Amino acid sequence: MGTFKTFIDSKGIKNEDLVHVSNSREAWGNAGRKLLAKRVAKRRGEDKDKKYAELNLAKPTAGRGVSLHQVEAAIEGKPQPRKVRSKLFKAVNEVLKAKKQGEVTDFKLLFEGTTVQKGKAPKAAKAAAAKK
């Protein structure tokens, strides 16, 4: 299998622990909810023409954690998107911190040998490829 599986097995980390830690870590906080509410009010209110940057409304960073299916796919060595791998990396470090073990410092060591799942090409790239 892959490096991720051997690391998880050697540290005794359960798949369910990774899912739980990731979901609690990535959950919306009060600040994120308030920011989302302000962005919705902007879209529905009088400020429709203004941009978010003009109103100092940053994009919220939290969202959802990884699922058990994603953790199992990473253990099997299947390609994972960049965001899923970074959420797994953060969750592994949180679990290791709770176990009072040393954290993983290099992202690439944890996912060495696995490929990145590529997303869809941007529309501009598709249009340029169609012209050729």
Short mmCIF file of the C-alpha atoms (twelve columns), coordinates in Angstrom:
data_MODEL
# 
_entry.id   MODEL 
# 
loop_
_atom_site.group_PDB 
_atom_site.id 
_atom_site.type_symbol 
_atom_site.label_atom_id 
_atom_site.label_alt_id 
_atom_site.label_comp_id 
_atom_site.label_asym_id 
_atom_site.label_seq_id 
_atom_site.Cartn_x 
_atom_site.Cartn_y 
_atom_site.Cartn_z 
_atom_site.pdbx_PDB_model_num 
ATOM 1   C CA . MET A 1   0.000   0.000  0.000   1 
ATOM 2   C CA . GLY A 2   1.076   3.604  0.398   1 
ATOM 3   C CA . THR A 3   3.027   5.683  2.831   1 
ATOM 4   C CA . PHE A 4   -0.168  7.032  4.413   1 
ATOM 5   C CA . LYS A 5   -1.346  3.523  5.363   1 
ATOM 6   C CA . THR A 6   1.980   2.516  6.891   1 
ATOM 7   C CA . PHE A 7   2.150   5.750  8.879   1 
ATOM 8   C CA . ILE A 8   -1.423  5.408  10.192  1 
ATOM 9   C CA . ASP A 9   -0.846  1.775  11.140  1 
ATOM 10  C CA . SER A 10  2.471   2.510  12.869  1 
ATOM 11  C CA . LYS A 11  0.941   5.295  14.985  1 
ATOM 12  C CA . GLY A 12  -2.225  3.334  15.793  1 
ATOM 13  C CA . ILE A 13  -4.613  5.946  14.412  1 
ATOM 14  C CA . LYS A 14  -8.147  4.785  13.612  1 
ATOM 15  C CA . ASN A 15  -10.043 5.914  10.525  1 
ATOM 16  C CA . GLU A 16  -12.967 7.062  12.677  1 
ATOM 17  C CA . ASP A 17  -10.640 9.254  14.759  1 
ATOM 18  C CA . LEU A 18  -9.446  11.039 11.625  1 
ATOM 19  C CA . VAL A 19  -13.020 11.635 10.467  1 
ATOM 20  C CA . HIS A 20  -14.115 12.949 13.862  1 
ATOM 21  C CA . VAL A 21  -11.127 15.259 14.297  1 
ATOM 22  C CA . SER A 22  -11.392 16.569 10.751  1 
ATOM 23  C CA . ASN A 23  -15.113 17.314 11.086  1 
ATOM 24  C CA . SER A 24  -14.651 19.137 14.386  1 
ATOM 25  C CA . ARG A 25  -11.611 21.043 13.103  1 
ATOM 26  C CA . GLU A 26  -13.223 22.161 9.845   1 
ATOM 27  C CA . ALA A 27  -16.616 23.034 11.335  1 
ATOM 28  C CA . TRP A 28  -17.956 26.559 10.997  1 
ATOM 29  C CA . GLY A 29  -17.354 28.708 14.033  1 
ATOM 30  C CA . ASN A 30  -19.380 31.721 15.113  1 
ATOM 31  C CA . ALA A 31  -17.174 34.063 13.085  1 
ATOM 32  C CA . GLY A 32  -17.606 31.951 9.957   1 
ATOM 33  C CA . ARG A 33  -21.376 31.843 10.356  1 
ATOM 34  C CA . LYS A 34  -21.556 35.612 10.826  1 
ATOM 35  C CA . LEU A 35  -19.431 36.127 7.732   1 
ATOM 36  C CA . LEU A 36  -21.668 33.831 5.702   1 
ATOM 37  C CA . ALA A 37  -24.755 35.690 6.910   1 
ATOM 38  C CA . LYS A 38  -23.231 39.018 5.875   1 
ATOM 39  C CA . ARG A 39  -22.371 37.651 2.429   1 
ATOM 40  C CA . VAL A 40  -25.930 36.367 1.962   1 
ATOM 41  C CA . ALA A 41  -27.339 39.724 3.093   1 
ATOM 42  C CA . LYS A 42  -25.066 41.465 0.571   1 
ATOM 43  C CA . ARG A 43  -26.368 39.302 -2.283  1 
ATOM 44  C CA . ARG A 44  -30.010 39.830 -1.304  1 
ATOM 45  C CA . GLY A 45  -29.799 43.456 -0.210  1 
ATOM 46  C CA . GLU A 46  -29.063 46.832 -1.719  1 
ATOM 47  C CA . ASP A 47  -25.342 46.162 -2.164  1 
ATOM 48  C CA . LYS A 48  -25.739 43.696 -5.043  1 
ATOM 49  C CA . ASP A 49  -23.536 45.746 -7.374  1 
ATOM 50  C CA . LYS A 50  -20.628 46.041 -4.933  1 
ATOM 51  C CA . LYS A 51  -17.910 43.436 -4.694  1 
ATOM 52  C CA . TYR A 52  -17.157 41.478 -1.522  1 
ATOM 53  C CA . ALA A 53  -13.718 43.121 -1.267  1 
ATOM 54  C CA . GLU A 54  -15.287 46.591 -1.196  1 
ATOM 55  C CA . LEU A 55  -17.405 45.584 1.796   1 
ATOM 56  C CA . ASN A 56  -14.508 43.771 3.553   1 
ATOM 57  C CA . LEU A 57  -16.281 40.429 3.398   1 
ATOM 58  C CA . ALA A 58  -13.636 37.745 3.103   1 
ATOM 59  C CA . LYS A 59  -14.448 34.234 1.957   1 
ATOM 60  C CA . PRO A 60  -14.904 31.855 4.912   1 
ATOM 61  C CA . THR A 61  -12.210 29.212 5.142   1 
ATOM 62  C CA . ALA A 62  -13.909 26.408 7.067   1 
ATOM 63  C CA . GLY A 63  -16.458 24.011 5.724   1 
ATOM 64  C CA . ARG A 64  -16.643 20.267 5.942   1 
ATOM 65  C CA . GLY A 65  -14.167 17.689 7.060   1 
ATOM 66  C CA . VAL A 66  -13.204 14.471 5.359   1 
ATOM 67  C CA . SER A 67  -15.541 11.490 5.171   1 
ATOM 68  C CA . LEU A 68  -14.787 7.913  6.095   1 
ATOM 69  C CA . HIS A 69  -14.871 7.051  2.396   1 
ATOM 70  C CA . GLN A 70  -12.139 9.622  1.677   1 
ATOM 71  C CA . VAL A 71  -9.958  8.312  4.517   1 
ATOM 72  C CA . GLU A 72  -10.314 4.736  3.272   1 
ATOM 73  C CA . ALA A 73  -9.487  5.823  -0.285  1 
ATOM 74  C CA . ALA A 74  -6.352  7.599  0.948   1 
ATOM 75  C CA . ILE A 75  -5.300  4.475  2.840   1 
ATOM 76  C CA . GLU A 76  -5.765  2.403  -0.317  1 
ATOM 77  C CA . GLY A 77  -3.511  4.844  -2.164  1 
ATOM 78  C CA . LYS A 78  -6.148  6.182  -4.541  1 
ATOM 79  C CA . PRO A 79  -5.635  9.698  -5.941  1 
ATOM 80  C CA . GLN A 80  -7.077  12.397 -3.689  1 
ATOM 81  C CA . PRO A 81  -7.672  16.099 -4.351  1 
ATOM 82  C CA . ARG A 82  -5.272  18.589 -2.806  1 
ATOM 83  C CA . LYS A 83  -7.831  19.853 -0.277  1 
ATOM 84  C CA . VAL A 84  -8.674  16.365 0.966   1 
ATOM 85  C CA . ARG A 85  -5.010  15.555 1.443   1 
ATOM 86  C CA . SER A 86  -4.398  18.783 3.341   1 
ATOM 87  C CA . LYS A 87  -7.406  18.114 5.600   1 
ATOM 88  C CA . LEU A 88  -6.098  14.611 6.271   1 
ATOM 89  C CA . PHE A 89  -2.668  16.028 7.057   1 
ATOM 90  C CA . LYS A 90  -4.178  18.486 9.561   1 
ATOM 91  C CA . ALA A 91  -6.311  15.749 11.138  1 
ATOM 92  C CA . VAL A 92  -3.319  13.421 11.521  1 
ATOM 93  C CA . ASN A 93  -1.364  16.173 13.260  1 
ATOM 94  C CA . GLU A 94  -4.291  16.891 15.616  1 
ATOM 95  C CA . VAL A 95  -4.566  13.207 16.555  1 
ATOM 96  C CA . LEU A 96  -0.804  12.981 17.128  1 
ATOM 97  C CA . LYS A 97  -0.917  16.126 19.263  1 
ATOM 98  C CA . ALA A 98  -3.692  14.562 21.386  1 
ATOM 99  C CA . LYS A 99  -1.582  11.412 21.787  1 
ATOM 100 C CA . LYS A 100 1.399   13.623 22.753  1 
ATOM 101 C CA . GLN A 101 3.498   12.317 19.881  1 
ATOM 102 C CA . GLY A 102 5.609   14.275 17.429  1 
ATOM 103 C CA . GLU A 103 3.746   15.976 14.604  1 
ATOM 104 C CA . VAL A 104 4.422   15.348 10.928  1 
ATOM 105 C CA . THR A 105 6.292   18.352 9.583   1 
ATOM 106 C CA . ASP A 106 6.376   17.544 5.890   1 
ATOM 107 C CA . PHE A 107 3.159   17.053 3.946   1 
ATOM 108 C CA . LYS A 108 4.955   15.190 1.157   1 
ATOM 109 C CA . LEU A 109 6.327   12.509 3.473   1 
ATOM 110 C CA . LEU A 110 2.817   11.500 4.501   1 
ATOM 111 C CA . PHE A 111 1.565   11.146 0.925   1 
ATOM 112 C CA . GLU A 112 4.744   10.050 -0.817  1 
ATOM 113 C CA . GLY A 113 4.074   7.922  -3.862  1 
ATOM 114 C CA . THR A 114 0.420   8.872  -4.283  1 
ATOM 115 C CA . THR A 115 -0.837  10.952 -7.156  1 
ATOM 116 C CA . VAL A 116 -3.003  14.037 -7.013  1 
ATOM 117 C CA . GLN A 117 -6.509  13.797 -8.403  1 
ATOM 118 C CA . LYS A 118 -6.785  16.438 -11.101 1 
ATOM 119 C CA . GLY A 119 -9.892  18.582 -11.286 1 
ATOM 120 C CA . LYS A 120 -11.667 19.968 -14.285 1 
ATOM 121 C CA . ALA A 121 -9.755  22.324 -16.557 1 
ATOM 122 C CA . PRO A 122 -10.722 26.011 -16.337 1 
ATOM 123 C CA . LYS A 123 -13.087 27.298 -19.006 1 
ATOM 124 C CA . ALA A 124 -10.381 29.553 -20.480 1 
ATOM 125 C CA . ALA A 125 -8.093  26.558 -20.994 1 
ATOM 126 C CA . LYS A 126 -10.896 24.596 -22.663 1 
ATOM 127 C CA . ALA A 127 -11.618 27.498 -25.016 1 
ATOM 128 C CA . ALA A 128 -7.924  27.831 -25.928 1 
ATOM 129 C CA . ALA A 129 -7.661  24.090 -26.595 1 
ATOM 130 C CA . ALA A 130 -10.755 24.206 -28.805 1 
ATOM 131 C CA . LYS A 131 -9.254  26.981 -30.966 1 
ATOM 132 C CA . LYS A 132 -6.145  24.951 -31.747 1 
# 
